[in-house]
């Protein structure tokens, strides 16, 4: 006791009242505090003003092992619920990304590809930009009797073999000028390699995609980079998958041959109506010229619909379209899904596309004769990514 007193006398003592502590059986009170020379008080308790005459408010106890007060139960539940929602949302995003990537690879690998583009002696050299040959085949292959009746296509026997009534050259420039869509009318009289002079759509009947591509190259001087072909059923199916395509018709269209009866004005065309519209020529005074113009317009409108957020961001539209695409479309060996997306992106705003038919000088019976000067100038300008003069644009 004497030694403690000596230590206290050397260190200095004071009487102070301390806040509540676990070690104080009374909860709080006063007592001596010893301070060593040259050192601060240890422990350094919180002091209170004894003049208040009341004990301090009891503080929150720290959570075991944390040194922090316990969180209210409701706050802990809210934070736990927020973490669960974040994990679930993140998992769904990952699953959706994986699904879309898987669908992309499925569609790209499942595209029906044919050996459409061939290297041969005297083939035109590559020019500026990218040239697509887009073909609408009259093939009824794979259509059931019910589909044939609903689409008014007639049977394969009625069609008399493989034919194409839609032949379209699409030039995608590489220098920022406008894309150009040129219809090569099916009755155009051209030289078909190995077959002599005949209507251009006869090349498809004689030798399929490869001979048609070569015929177009020989008669235009343009090198075809990619080939795309869509049949009747595939066309109607894709239009249906994206929820129809909105078109504004200048006049009512009634054509029993194409199985279509549409009022004038703006409307959304479903698959069968869209197919009938782009096949119809009997309802128009300019016949094939009107039909090819409508085909070009519809290709642009369909591309715009496919590239719209309402389709791309809607799995109920985009997934069926991706799944049906391989069965609806035939492309060349070098074309992939990304090339098709690039094509659609270029023509989705049809007002920014130059739309024309090959210039026609006259006819010989039912054969249409290209204007040699204007046609040559048109194809030359395309090959060099030059703006097409207004005098070369033909719609009839």
QUIMO-V271668 format. One record per pair of residues at least 24 apart in sequence whose C-alpha atoms are under 10 Angstrom apart, sorted by the first residue. I is the first residue (numbers start at 1). J is the second residue. Records with the same first field share a line. If there is no record, write none. Layout:
I=J / J
//
This chain:
7=34 / 35 / 36
8=32 / 33 / 34 / 35 / 36
9=34
10=34 / 35 / 36 / 37
11=35 / 36 / 37 / 38 / 39
12=36 / 37
16=45 / 47 / 48 / 49 / 50
17=45 / 46 / 47 / 48 / 49 / 50
18=44 / 45 / 46 / 47 / 48 / 49 / 50 / 55 / 56
19=45 / 46 / 47 / 48 / 55 / 56 / 57 / 58 / 59
20=45 / 46 / 55 / 56 / 57 / 58 / 59
21=45 / 58 / 59
27=55 / 58
28=55 / 56
29=55
96=315
99=319
100=315 / 318 / 319 / 322
103=318 / 319 / 322 / 323
104=319 / 322 / 323 / 337 / 338
105=337
106=322 / 323 / 326
107=321 / 322 / 323 / 324 / 325 / 326 / 327 / 336 / 337
108=322 / 325 / 326 / 335 / 336 / 337 / 338
109=326 / 336 / 337
110=323 / 325 / 326 / 327 / 336 / 337
111=324 / 325 / 326 / 327 / 328 / 329 / 330 / 331 / 332 / 333 / 335 / 336 / 337
112=228 / 229 / 325 / 326 / 327 / 328 / 329 / 330 / 331 / 332 / 333
113=227 / 228 / 229 / 326 / 329 / 330 / 331 / 332 / 333 / 334 / 335 / 336
114=208 / 209 / 210 / 227 / 228 / 330 / 331 / 332 / 333 / 334
115=208 / 209 / 210 / 227 / 331 / 332 / 333 / 334
116=208 / 209 / 210 / 211 / 212 / 213 / 214 / 224 / 226 / 227 / 228 / 330 / 331 / 332 / 333 / 334
117=209 / 210 / 211 / 212 / 213 / 214 / 223 / 224 / 225 / 226 / 227 / 332 / 333 / 334
118=210 / 211 / 213 / 214 / 224
119=214
120=214
122=218
123=214 / 217 / 218 / 221 / 222 / 223 / 224
124=214 / 217 / 218 / 220 / 221 / 222 / 223 / 224
125=217 / 221 / 222 / 223 / 224 / 383
126=221 / 222 / 223 / 224 / 225 / 383
127=221 / 222 / 223 / 224 / 225 / 380 / 382 / 383 / 384 / 385
128=171 / 172 / 173 / 174 / 175 / 222 / 223 / 381 / 382 / 383 / 384 / 385 / 386
129=171 / 172 / 173 / 174 / 175 / 176 / 179 / 225 / 382 / 383 / 384 / 385
130=170 / 171 / 172 / 173 / 174 / 179 / 222 / 223 / 224 / 225 / 226 / 343 / 382 / 383 / 385
131=169 / 170 / 171 / 172 / 173 / 180 / 181 / 222 / 223 / 224 / 225 / 226 / 227 / 382 / 383
132=168 / 169 / 170 / 171 / 172 / 181 / 213 / 223 / 224 / 225 / 226 / 227 / 228 / 343
133=167 / 168 / 169 / 170 / 171 / 181 / 182 / 183 / 184 / 209 / 212 / 213 / 216 / 217 / 224 / 225 / 226 / 227 / 228 / 229 / 331
134=166 / 167 / 168 / 169 / 170 / 181 / 183 / 226 / 227 / 228 / 229 / 230 / 299 / 331
135=163 / 164 / 165 / 166 / 167 / 168 / 169 / 201 / 204 / 209 / 212 / 227 / 228 / 229 / 230 / 231 / 330
136=163 / 164 / 165 / 166 / 167 / 168 / 228 / 229 / 230 / 231 / 232 / 235 / 278 / 279 / 295 / 329
137=162 / 163 / 164 / 165 / 166 / 167 / 204 / 229 / 230 / 231 / 232 / 233 / 234 / 235
138=162 / 163 / 164 / 165 / 166 / 230 / 231 / 232 / 233 / 279
139=163 / 164 / 230 / 231 / 232 / 233 / 234
140=231 / 232 / 233 / 234
141=231 / 232 / 233
142=231 / 233 / 234 / 327
143=232 / 233 / 234
144=233
147=233 / 272
148=232 / 233
149=259
150=259 / 272 / 273
151=232 / 233 / 236 / 258 / 259 / 260 / 271 / 272 / 273 / 274 / 275 / 276
152=256 / 257 / 258 / 259 / 260 / 272 / 275 / 276
153=232 / 233 / 257 / 258 / 259 / 272 / 275 / 276 / 279
154=257 / 258
160=205
161=205
162=201 / 202 / 204 / 205 / 206 / 207 / 208
163=201 / 202 / 203 / 204 / 205 / 206 / 208
164=200 / 201 / 202 / 203 / 204 / 205 / 208 / 229 / 230 / 231
165=200 / 201 / 279 / 288 / 291 / 292
166=201 / 229 / 230 / 278 / 279 / 288 / 291 / 292 / 295 / 296
167=200 / 201 / 212 / 216 / 229 / 292 / 295
168=228 / 292 / 295 / 296 / 356 / 357 / 358
169=216 / 222 / 224 / 227 / 356 / 357 / 358
170=224 / 226 / 296 / 343 / 347 / 353 / 354 / 355 / 382
171=222 / 224 / 225 / 343 / 346 / 353 / 354 / 379 / 382 / 383 / 385
172=342 / 343 / 346 / 347 / 353 / 382 / 385
173=346 / 382 / 383 / 384 / 385 / 386 / 387
174=384 / 385
175=384 / 385 / 386
176=385
177=352 / 353 / 354 / 385 / 386 / 387 / 388
178=346 / 347 / 351 / 352 / 353 / 354 / 385 / 386 / 387 / 388
179=343 / 346 / 347 / 350 / 352 / 353 / 354 / 355 / 382 / 385 / 387
180=346 / 347 / 352 / 353 / 354 / 355 / 356 / 382 / 385 / 387 / 388
181=293 / 296 / 297 / 299 / 300 / 347 / 350 / 353 / 354 / 355 / 356 / 357 / 358
182=292 / 293 / 296 / 354 / 355 / 356 / 357 / 358 / 359 / 378 / 379 / 393 / 394 / 395
183=289 / 291 / 292 / 293 / 295 / 296 / 355 / 356 / 357 / 358 / 359 / 394 / 395
184=216 / 292 / 356 / 357 / 358 / 359 / 370
185=288 / 289 / 291 / 292 / 357 / 358 / 359 / 360 / 367 / 368 / 370
186=288 / 292 / 367 / 368
187=288 / 363 / 366 / 367 / 368 / 369
188=358 / 360 / 363 / 366 / 367 / 368 / 369 / 370
189=363 / 364 / 366 / 367 / 368 / 369 / 370
190=215 / 216 / 218 / 219 / 220 / 367 / 368 / 369 / 370
191=215 / 216 / 218 / 219
192=216 / 218 / 219
193=218 / 219
198=367
199=366 / 367 / 368 / 369
200=367 / 368
209=330 / 331 / 332
210=332
219=375 / 376 / 379
220=375 / 376 / 378 / 379 / 380 / 383
221=376 / 379 / 380 / 383
222=379 / 380 / 382 / 383
223=383
225=332 / 334 / 335
226=331 / 332 / 333 / 334 / 335 / 336 / 339 / 340
227=330 / 331 / 332 / 333 / 334 / 335
228=329 / 330 / 331 / 332 / 335 / 340
229=328 / 329 / 330 / 331 / 332
230=325 / 327 / 328 / 329 / 330 / 331
231=327 / 328 / 329 / 330
232=271 / 272 / 275 / 276 / 279 / 328
233=271 / 272 / 275 / 327 / 328
234=271 / 275 / 324 / 325 / 326 / 327 / 328 / 329
235=271 / 272 / 274 / 275 / 325 / 328 / 329
236=270 / 271 / 272 / 273 / 274 / 275 / 276 / 328
237=270 / 271 / 272 / 275 / 320 / 321 / 324 / 325 / 327 / 328
238=270 / 271 / 302 / 306 / 317 / 320 / 321 / 322 / 323 / 324 / 325 / 328 / 329
239=269 / 270 / 271 / 272 / 273 / 274 / 275 / 302 / 305 / 306 / 321
240=269 / 270 / 271 / 272 / 274 / 317 / 320 / 321
241=270 / 271 / 306 / 311 / 316 / 317 / 318 / 319 / 320 / 321 / 322 / 323 / 324 / 325
242=270 / 271 / 302 / 305 / 306 / 308 / 310 / 311 / 312 / 314 / 316 / 317 / 318 / 319 / 320 / 321
243=268 / 269 / 270 / 271 / 305 / 306 / 310 / 311 / 316 / 317 / 321
244=268 / 269 / 270 / 271 / 272 / 273 / 274 / 302 / 305
245=269 / 270 / 271 / 274 / 298 / 301 / 302 / 303 / 304 / 305 / 306
246=270 / 274 / 298 / 301 / 302 / 305
247=274 / 294 / 297 / 298 / 301 / 302
249=277 / 294
251=283 / 284
252=283 / 284
253=277 / 280 / 281 / 282 / 283 / 284
254=280 / 281 / 282 / 283 / 284
255=279 / 280 / 281 / 282 / 283 / 284
256=280 / 282 / 283
257=281 / 282 / 283
258=282 / 283
274=298
286=395 / 396
287=396
288=396
289=356 / 357 / 394 / 395 / 396
290=395 / 396
292=355 / 356 / 357 / 395
293=355 / 356 / 357 / 394 / 395 / 396
296=347 / 350 / 353 / 354 / 355 / 356 / 357
297=347 / 350 / 351 / 353 / 355
298=350
299=344 / 347 / 348 / 350
300=344 / 345 / 346 / 347 / 348 / 349 / 350 / 351 / 352 / 353 / 355
301=344 / 347 / 348 / 349 / 350
302=344 / 347 / 348 / 350
303=340 / 341 / 343 / 344 / 345 / 346 / 347 / 348 / 349 / 350
304=344 / 345 / 346 / 347 / 348 / 349 / 350
305=344 / 348 / 349
306=341 / 344 / 345 / 348
307=341 / 344 / 345 / 348
308=348
354=387 / 388 / 390 / 393
355=393 / 394 / 395
356=392 / 393 / 394 / 395 / 396
357=392 / 393 / 394 / 395 / 396
358=392 / 393 / 394 / 395
359=391 / 392 / 393 / 394 / 395 / 396
360=394
//
